[in-house]
Amino acid sequence: RGNSGGRVSEYTERSLIEHEVTKKKRHIPIRQLMNRASSAVSIIKPCYMMGPMSVAQYLKPGQVEFDVLIMDEASQIKPEDALGAIARAKQMVVVGDPNQLPPTSFFDRINEDDEEDTTSIQQSESILDATLPMFAKRRLRWHYRSQHESLIAFSNHFFYNDDLVVFPSPHSDTDEFGIQKTFLPDGVFVNRRNMVGAKKNVKGFNQI
């Protein structure tokens, strides 16, 4: 129940939540809500869907401990960004594709004075790279997202050794799906843009 007596600024747990849901504006910040009502929030909503940076921003260290952390798209998460979420969980499931591109470092500042004896986790490009040697692995082979098998055929052959299970498309004999080539004689790139191709709304782009 928490504290429901005295000033509203002293409300905690369920009492604070019930007070906040009656308000239409001027809600307290999420971090403050979690600081004062973390136990009640975890009981009401035991599953949190958050990015690693949101975990660090809204959940104070030692405040919430999760039974399981499921880290999706792990190939796009840097190890240093993932550690805060990992420290708040008892066990972890890492889901990712090592054949995907690593996280971009375009905005990172290049530090010319980096020490040579960096640890292996610092040298890893993603948290997936860091955990691959440690965890037991299970391959998810079924590919179900493409409406036409030709969309995944190249990647399946050159990156997955034709090991993906790709379901035949019911639209194999139609021109509305799959990869197509449309020649535009007046198409030209200007400032890295092909405005002619964009305006033509080439048939099939929406499906791809």
N, C-alpha and C positions, 0 to 999 in steps of 0.2 A: 504493500500500500504506500509506503513512504511517508514523508512528512507532509501533512496537509494543514497544519496550524501556523499561525503567525503570518508574516508577510508572504506575498506570492513569490518573491525572490528566494524564499527559503523552501519552497515546495520541491519535493524530490519524487523519483520513481513514478508509480502509477498516478499519484495525485497530480504531478506536474503534467503528465501526458493528457489526462482528462481535462485539465485546465487549458492546455494549448489547443486541443481539438475544438474547443468552444469559441476560439478566437477567429476572426476573419482576416486580421492583419496584425502586423507587429509581432510575429512569432519570434521566439528566441532562436539564435543560430543553432545549426545542427550540432556543432562541436559542444556547445553549452548543454544542449539537450542530452547528448550522450554522456557528458560528465556527471549530470545530475540524475539521470534516469536509465543508465546503461543496463541494469539488471532487469527492469521491467520491459525495456525495449527488446532485450534478447529473449525473454519469455514469450512476448507477444509475437515477435517476428524473429525466429531463430536463424533464418537464412538471410545473409546479406549478399547483395550483388554490388560489388564496388571495384573500382580500379585500384591498383597499388598506391597511387598517389592520394586517392581519397581516403584509403585506410590510414595513411600516415597523417592526413590532415584532420580527420574527424574522430579517430579512436586513439585515446591516450594510451601509451604503453602500459601494459599490465592491467588495463581496465576490462577488456573483453578477451576471452580465450575460446577459440573455435575448436570444435571436435575435428573437423575436416576442412582443409583449404583446397579448393579445386581451382587451379590456375590454368585458364584457357588461353589459347593463342600465345603460348609461352615463348615461341620463337621471336615474338615482338616485344618481350619484356626484358629489360636489362637486369642483371643480377642485383645491382645496387638498389634498383627500384622495387624489387621483389622481397628483399630481406625483411622489411617492416611487416608485411603480411605473413611471411613465414614464421616470424617470431611470435605471432599471435595465435598459432595453430598447433594442435597436438600431432597432426599428421597431414600429409600433403599428397595430392594427385596432380601431376603435371601433364597437360594436354597440349601438344604442339606438333609441328611438322618440321623436321630438320632440313627439308628441301626448300622451305620458304626463305625469302630474303631475311637477313638479320635486321634488328632495329637500326633505323637510320641514325647516323652520327653527324648529320649535316650541321646541326646547331651546337654541337659540342665544341668547347674551346680546346684547342690543341695545346697541350702542356709539354713543352720541350724539355722540362726538367723531370720527367717521369723516372722513377727509380727502376732499375733493371730487374730487381728481385721481386717483381709483383707476384702475388699469389695466383693460383690457377683460376680461382673464381673471378678475379679481376681481369684476367686475360680472356675469359669466355665472352662471346658476343651476346648471348642471351641466357636467361635462366634455364632454358631447355638444354643448351650446350653444357651448362654446368652440372645438370642433374642426370644427363644421359648415362654417364659412366657409373652412377650410384644406384639408380633405381632399376627394378625389373621392368621390362618393356613389353607392351602389347600393341600390335599393329592393327589399326582400323583400316580395313581394305576396301570396304564398300564405298563407292562414289555415287552419290545420288543427286547432286546439285545441277548438273548440266542437263538441259532438255534434249540435247543431241550428243551422241558419243564422240563426234568429231571434235567437240570443243575441248575434250580432255585427252584425246588420243595422243597428241604430241607429248604432253607432260607424262602421260602414263608410260610411253615407250622410253623416253630419254631420261626421266628422273626416277620412275618407279619400276623400271625393268618389266613393264607389262604385268605387274603384279596386282594392280587395282582391279576390282570387280566392277565393271561398268555395265549398266543395264542397257539393252538395246532400246533405241528410241522408237516410239510408235509412229514417228513422223519422218522416217528415213527417206521416203520418196517425195517429200514436199520441199519447196524452196523457202518456206517460212522459217525453218530452223537450221541450225548448223552453221558452219563457216562458209562464206560466199565471197566471191571476188567481183567487184564492180568497178569497171574502168571509167574514170572521169577525165576526159581529154583536156578539160579546162581547169583541172585541179592543180593548185600550186601552193607551196608553203611560203608564207610571208610572216616574218617575225615568229617562226615556229608554229604557225597556225595555218590550217587548210580550211579557210572559210567556205570555199566551194563545196568541199566534202561535207562540212557541217550542215550547210543549208540544204543539201540534197536529201538529207535524212535517209541515207542509204538503207535499202530494205534488208532487214535482218539484224540491224544494230541493237534494237530493243531486246531481241531474243538472246543475243550474246551478252 
